[in-house]
Amino acid sequence: MAFDIVKIFRQRLGESYDLHTKYINPAWAKVTQLIGYDKNYTKAEGCYLWDDKGKRYLDCVSGFCVSNIGHNHPVVRQALRDALNESLPNLIQLDCSLLSGLLAEALVQRIPWLNMVFFANSGSEAIEAAIKFARAATGRRRILYADHSYHGVTYGALSVTGHPMWREGFEPLVPQMDSVPFGDSDAVERELAKGDVAGILLEPIQVSAGIILPPEHYFARVAQLCKKYKTLFIMDEIHTGIGRTGTFLASEQWQIEPDIICLSKGLSGSMVPVSAVVTRKDVIRGVYSRLDRSCVHASTFMGNNLAMIAGLATLHVLETENLLMRCREMADYFMKVLKPLQEKYELVKEVRGRGLLLGVELGEPSSVYLRQAWSMMHKINPGLFAQALTIPLMEDHAILTQVAGHNEDVLKIAPAFVVTKEDIDYFAKSLDSVLMAAHSFPGPFWDVSKRLAMNALF
């Protein structure tokens, strides 16, 4: 009997939130319903999503920067179809896969100061590998990370994630992981001077902390200090890599050459989970130091055909469609149309970011009634106001967006690189409308905020 997954999908469309409530994560199902995100999407293409009523949405989340080249890119889909039409060997384990070798070669060509690649399946796994590699290669144990960082939720990655919300309920974590303030190179030197740090793990931009950029010369000095104290510089480019900031790596914009780079998200072409740790041969030799240790760190599904093909096709699309330049051009235009909102509205504190990874930071207003309403919401829950802003963007303007992080007053904007100027104009006009409503107290926006606040109490 034939298995028709498309038929099953169409027949049971509309059950997803009930199924998640019953079998997967009831809390998440409730949150999506509470903020009006419980849509039944039937199609995704480029920057857009369509629901079962035929309504189109502008996606400015991109699966948390998974869909850099857009949803369901035809080149990636065709490459996967082509492979599935062949009986290619896959996950033999006791061999060396051609496709993983080709993707490793392609990544090294784009990161020429590094020359070796380890593949895994998720960003967290890449971070886990980087931590282990740093310890094995240096013989040291301590890892430094930055306050307010986010690197993942598996135990090693969680141990270098500097936000208490993610850690609550899971401690004790992996020992000898120590935090330093982001942007403080003097604090980094004080720790490195102790001579026991295997590696320092940083993000080029602290995405989940609110799209926080470093001081201009911070990374250059950290790189110098790492060389001085023989510590490995690990850069988490899981969110920022594969062109998201307008260059293949965000690190390029600070002219640094980290010893280890972690990639994931956008490398997948939004189709197949994949991650990569790109590093030097001496680091790899420090891990796989003898023949009997040749598989001392591995993953069953690493280098599987579909993941490697998705990665290769994604890199092809980035180059052939000139998407890095397009990302920069659309980013400049986005900043041009969003910056005036900073002058226009007292609730907008700053617009910032790099490439198509932008944040609109909201700040306490000066007028009395608005300030009272702002304070009330922040006393109930520090993250409610920015979250409330996303609700009318979805309900009234069909724009999918999200806050930058837990309890952050920052709206995160990260559409696919194929976003158009018309899309950007529409987003800016919609945000302008929502902000105007937010400056009218009392009013419909504050009714939505009150509803969200009341639900947050229970």
MIKOL-116215 format. One record per residue: x, z, y of N, C-alpha, C in turn. Coordinates in steps of 0.2 Angstrom, whole numbers, plus 5000, padded with zeros to 4 digits. Each point is the difference from the previous one (the first is absolute). Example, Ala and Ser with C-alpha at 12.3 -4.5 7.8 and 13.67 -1.06 7.14 Angstrom:
506650394972499650005006500450005006/499849965005500450015006499650035005/
This chain:
500450004994499650005006500450005006/499949965005500449995006499950065004/500650025004500050065005500049965007/499450015003499949975007500050065005/500650015003500150065005499749985006/499949945002499749985006499350015000/499749994994499350014999499850085000/500550044997499950075000500050025007/500549985004500150025007499449995004/499749944999499449985004499450044998/499950014993499550044998499950075002/500650035000500150075002500250025007/500049955004500250015007499550055003/500250045004499650065003500050064996/500450004994500050074997500750035001/500449975004500750035000500050075003/499650025005500150075003499750054995/499549984996499750044995500550014994/500449954998500550004995500650055002/500249995006500550045003499850075000/499450015002499850075001500050034993/499749974995500050024993500650014996/500549955001500549994996500750015003/500149995007500749995003500150065005/499749995006500250055005499350015005/499650054998499450015004500150015007/500650045002500150015007500249945004/500349954997500249945004499349965000/499650004995499449965001499650035006/500050065000499650045005500249985007/500750005001500349995006499949935003/500049954995499949935002499249995002/499650034997499350005002499950035006/500350065001499950045007500249965006/500549964999500349965006499749935000/499649994996499649935000500549944997/500450024996500549954997499849984993/499450024998499749994993499749934999/500449955001499849935000500149974993/499649954998500149974994500349935001/500750005000500449945002499949954994/499949945002500049954994500549955001/500349995006500549955001500650035005/500649974999500550025005500549945001/500149985006500449945001500350015007/500749995000500350005007500050075003/499750015006499950065003499350034999/499649974996499350015000499750034993/499550045001499650024994499349985001/499749994994499249985001499750054995/499450035002499650044996499549964996/499650044996499449974996499549975004/500050015007499449975004500349945004/500649994999500349945003500450025007/500050065001500350025007500750004999/500449975006500750005000500350055004/500550034997500450065004500749985001/500350025006500749995002500450064997/500449984995500450054997500650025004/500150065003500650025004500350064996/499950004994500350054995500549974996/499849944997500449964996500250044994/499650044997500250044994500650045001/500050035006500650045002500749965000/499949945003500649955000500249974994/499549994995500149974994499949925001/499549995004499849935001500349975006/500750005000500349975006499949935001/500049964995499949935000499249985000/499650054999499349995000499750014993/499450015000499650014993500049934996/500150014994499949944995500449945003/500650005002500349945002500149954994/499849945002499949954995500749984996/500550015003500749994997500150054995/499950065001500150064996499549994994/499449995001499549994995500249944995/500249955003500249944996500650014996/500550045002500650024996499850044995/499550055001499850044994499649964995/499649965002499649954996500449964995/500549975004500549964996500450044994/500250065002500350044995499550024994/499450025002499550024995499849944996/500149945002499949944996500549984995/500650045000500549994996500150064995/500350004995500150054995500750035002/500150025006500750025001500250074997/500650014998500250074998499950055005/499850064999499950055005500050074997/500450045003500150074998500350014993/500549954998500350014994500450064999/500250035006500450065000500849994998/500149974994500749994998500249935002/500049995006500249945003500250015007/500249945003500050005008499649955002/499550025004499549955002500249955006/499949944999500249955005499650015007/499450024999499650005006500250065005/500250064996500350055004500649995003/500449964997500749985002499949965007/499549954999499949965006499750035006/499650054999499750045006500650055003/500450024995500650045003500449965004/500249944998500449955003499749995007/499449995000499649985007500050065005/500050064997500050065005500750015002/500549994996500750015002500249955005/499749945000500249945005499750025006/499550045001499750025006500350075002/500350034996500350075002500849994998/500449965003500649984998500650054999/499950065003500550055000499950044993/499449994997499950044993500049944995/500150024994500149954994499750024994/499650054999499750024994499350035001/499549994995499350015001499750044994/499750055001499650044994499249995002/499749974995499249995001499650064997/499550015003499550054998499349985002/499550045000499349985000499750035007/500250045003499750035006500550035005/499850015006500550035005500350074998/499550044997500350064998500550004995/499949954995500549994995500749985003/499949965005500749985003500350065003/499650045004500350065003500350044994/499750014995500350044994500649984998/500149934999500649974998500550015005/499949995006500550015006500350075000/499650054999500250075000500550014994/499849974994500450014994500649965001/500049945002500649965001500550035005/499750035005500550035005500350064997/499750044996500350064997500549984994/499849954996500549974995500649975003/499949965005500649965003500550055004/499750055003500550045004500250074997/499650024994500250064997499850065004/499649995005499750055004499350014999/499750055002499350024999499550005006/500250025005499550005006499849945003/499449995002499749945003499750035007/500149965005499750025006499549955002/499450025003499549965002499750035007/499649965003499850025007499350035000/500050055005499350035001499549955001/499450014997499449965001500049934997/500550004995500149934997499450004994/500049944998499549984994500449954995/500150034994500449954995499650004994/499550034999499649994993499850074998/499649994994499750074997500250014993/500549974997500350024994500550065002/500250044995500350065002500749995004/500449954998500649995004499849985007/499649955000499849975007499650055004/499650044997499650055004500550065002/500550014997500550055002500449985006/500049935002500349985006499549975005/499450024999499449995004499950065005/500149995006500050055005499450025003/499450004997499450025003499650054995/499950065002499750054996499449984996/499549965003499449984997500149974993/500549954999500249974994500350054995/500350055002500450054996499550054997/499550025004499650064998499749994993/500150064996499750004994500549974994/500549975002500549974995500750045000/500150045004500650045000500150054994/500650014998500749985003500149934998/500449975005500249934999500750004998/500349945000500749994997500550035005/500450044998500550045004500549965003/500450035005500549975004499849935004/499450015002499749955005499950035007/500449985005500050045006499849955006/499650025005499749965005500550015006/500049955004500350005007499549975005/500050025006499549965005500249935001/499549965000500049935000500349985007/500549965001500349985006500650055003/500150054996500550055002500749994996/500449965002500649984997500550064999/500050045005500450065000499850054994/499450004999499750044994500349974994/500049944999500249964994500850024999/500449995006500750024999500150074997/499650055003500150074998499950004992/499549974997499950004993500549964996/500249945003500549964996500750035000/500150045005500750035001500150054994/499550024997500050054994500349974994/500049935000500449974995499649994993/499450025000499650004993499449965000/499949955005499449965001500149944996/499649984995500149944997499749945004/499450015003499849955004499550025005/499949975006499550015004499449945000/499450025000499549964999499550005006/500049945003499649995006499649945000/499450005005499649945001500249975007/500149935000500149975007499550025005/499450014998499450025004499650054996/499950065003499650054996499349985001/499749964995499449975000499450055000/500050054995499550044998500150065005/500550015004500050055005499749975007/499849945000499749985006500449945003/500349964996500449945003500550035005/500550044997500550035004500649965000/500349985005500649965000500650055002/500649984997500650055002500349985007/500450055002500449985006500449944999/500249975005500349934999500750004996/500450055001500650004996500150054994/499450034998500050054995500249974993/499849944998500249984994500749975000/500249985005500849985000500450064999/499850055003500450064999500050034993/499450004998499950034993500449964995/500049935001500449964996500750015000/500350025006500750025001500150064997/499650055000500150074997500049994993/499549964997500049994993500749974997/500349965004500649974998500650065000/499950035006500550065001500050054994/499450024998499950054996499949984993/500149934998499949974994499350024997/499549995004499350014998499649945000/499649994995499649935000499450005005/500049955003499449995005499549964997/499450034998499449974997499549995005/499849945000499449985005499449984996/499550035001499349994998499749955004/500049934997499749955003499449984997/499750044996499449994996499449975005/499950045005499549985005500249945005/500750015002500249965005500349934998/500250004994500449944997499649944999/500349944998499649944998499749975006/500350015006499849975006499550045005/499850064998499550035003500150015008/500750015001500150025007500349945004/500049944997500249945003500749974997/500350044997500649984996500050024993/500449974996499950014993500050084998/500550035003500050085000500050025007/499750065001500050035006500750025002/500450024995500750025001500449955004/499849945000500449955003499950015008/499550035002499950005007500450065003/500350044996500550055003500749984997/500149944997500649984998500450044996/499750034995500350054995499949964993/500550034996500049974993500050064995/499450034998499950064996500349984993/500250054997500350004993499449984995/499450035001499549994995499449995004/499649944998499449995003499449994995/499550045002499450004995499449955003/499849964996499549955002499450014995/499449985002499449994996499549975004/499450025000499449985004500049925001/500249985006500049935001500349954995/500550034996500349954995499549984995/499550044999499549984995499649945001/500049985007499549945002499350034999/499950065000499350034999499749994993/500449984995499749984994500350044994/500650015000500350044994500450065002/499950064998500550055002500749994998/500450015005500849994999500350045005/500650034998500550035005500749984998/500450015005500749984999500550055004/500550024997500650045003500649955000/500249995006500549955001500650045003/500649994996500650055002500649964998/500650045000500649974998500250014993/500549964998500250004993500350074998/500450035005500350064998499550064999/499449995003499450054999499749994993/499949944999499749984993500550024994/500749995002500550024995500050084999/499850035005500050085000499450024996/499549964999499450024996500149984993/500149944999500149974993500850004999/500350064999500750015000500349984994/499750004994500249994994499549954996/500249974995499649964996499450044997/500250064998499450054997499650025005/500149995007499650025005499649945004/500049944996499849945003499350005001/499650044997499350015002499850075002/500450035003499950075002499550015005/499949955004499450005005499649934999/499450004998499649944999499350015000/499649955000499350005000499749954995/499550014996499849964995499849935003/499650005006499849945003500449975005/500650035001500449975005500249934999/500049965005500249934999499549964996/499450024999499549964997499949935003/499849954996499949935003499650005006/499450025000499549995005500350045007/500350064999500250035006500649965003/500449974996500649965003499849945003/499549974997499749935002499750025007/499650055001499750025006500550015005/500550034999500650015005500349945002/500249964995500349935001499549965005/499450004998499549965004499950025007/500050075001500050035006500549985005/500650014997500649985004500049925002/499849964995499949935002499549995006/499550034999499550005006500250025006/500450065000500350025007500449955003/500449964996500549965003499649935002/499649974995499849935001499450005005/499750065001499550005005500250045007/500750015000500350035006499650065002/499850054996499650055001500450065004/500650005000500450055004499949995007/500149935002499949985007499350015002/499549994996499350005001499950085001/500350044996499950075001500250035007/500649975002500250025007499649985005/499849935000499649975005499350045000/499750014995499350045000500150075002/500650034999500150075002500150005007/500349955003500150005008499349995003/499649964997499349995003499650064999/500050044994499750064999500150055006/500750015001500250055005499849985007/500049935001499749985007499350025001/499649994995499350015001499850084999/500450044997499950074999500250045005/500649985003500350055005499650015006/499649955002499550025006499550064998/499950014994499550054998500350075002/500750005000500450075001499950025008/499949955004499950015007499350015001/499549974996499350005002499750064998/500250034994499750064997500450065000/499750065002500450065000500150034993/499649984995500150024993500549964997/500349955003500549964996500750025003/500450034996500650035003500649954999/500049964995500649954999499849954995/500249945001500049944995500749994998/500250004994500749994998500049974993/500649984998500149984993500549945000/500149974994500549944999499649954996/500149945002499649954996499350015000/499749994994499350014999499950074996/500350055003499950074998500050045006/499450005003499850035006499650065000/500150045005499650065000499850015007/499350025001499750025006499950085000/500550035004499950085000499550025005/499650044998499550035004500250075002/499850025007500350065002499450045004/500150065001499550045003499949985007/499349995002499849975006500150055006/500049985006500050055005499350025003/499549965000499450015002499650064996/499750045003499850074998499549994993/499549965001499649994994500349974994/500449955001500349974995500550044997/500450045004500550054997499750054996/499450035002499650054996499849974993/499849945000499749964994500749994995/500549985003500649994997500350064996/500050055004500250074998499650034994/499349995001499650024995500149964993/500149945000500149964994500750024997/500550015004500650024997500150074998/499550045002500050074997499750004993/499549954999499649994994500549974995/500449955002500449964996500549965004/500650015000500549965005499949924999/499849984994500049934999499349965001/499550045002499449975000499949955006/500350015006499849965005500249934999/500649994998500349934998499649974994/499850044995499649974995499349985002/499750045005499449985003500049935003/500649995003500149935004499949944995/500250014993500049954995499349984998/499550055001499349994997499749955004/499950005007499749945004500449944999/500650004999500449944999499849964994/499850044995499749974994499349995000/499650055003499349995000499749955005/500350005006499849955005500449945001/500650004997500449945002500349974993/499950034995500249974993500849995000/500350065002500850005000500250064996/500449984995500250064995500750025003/500050065002500650035002500150074998/500550045002500150074997500550035005/499950074999500550045004500750004997/500550015003500749994998500250064995/499750055000500250064995499550065001/500150044996499650064999500150045007/499450025003500050045006500449975006/500049935000500449965005499549975005/500150015006499649975005500249935002/500149964995500349935000499649954996/499849955003499649954997500649954998/500049984993500549964997499749935000/500449955002499849935000500549964996/499849974995500549964996499749944996/499849955004499749944996500549964997/499749954996500549964996500349955006/500649974998500449965005499649945002/499549984996499649945001499450015005/500050065003499550025005500149955006/499449985003500149955006499950045007/500149965005499950035007499250015001/499649964997499350015000499850074997/500350014994499950074997500250065004/500649995003500350055004499650015007/499749955003499650015005499450034998/499749994995499450034997500150074999/500650024997500250074999500050045006/500449975005500150035007499350015003/499649955000499350015003499650054997/500050014993499750054997500250075001/500750005000500350075001499850025007/500049955005499850025007499350035000/499649964996499350035000499950074997/500450014995499950074997500350055004/500649985004500350055004499550025006/499749945003499550015005499550054998/499749994994499550054998500350074999/500650014998500350064999500150045007/500049965005500150035007499350025003/499549994996499350025003499850064996/500050055003499850074996499450035004/499550024997499849984993499849934999/500049984994499949934998500049984993/499949944998500049984993500650024996/500649985003500650024997500150074998/499850045005500150074998499550034995/499449965000499550024994500349994993/500449945000500349984994500650054998/500350025006500650054999499750074997/499450025003499750064998499850004993/499749954998499849994993500650004995/500649975002500650004996500250075000/500050045006500350075000499650054996/499349995000499650044996500149994992/500149944998500249994993500750024998/500450005005500750034999500050074998/499550045003500050074999499850024992/499749954997499850024993500349964995/
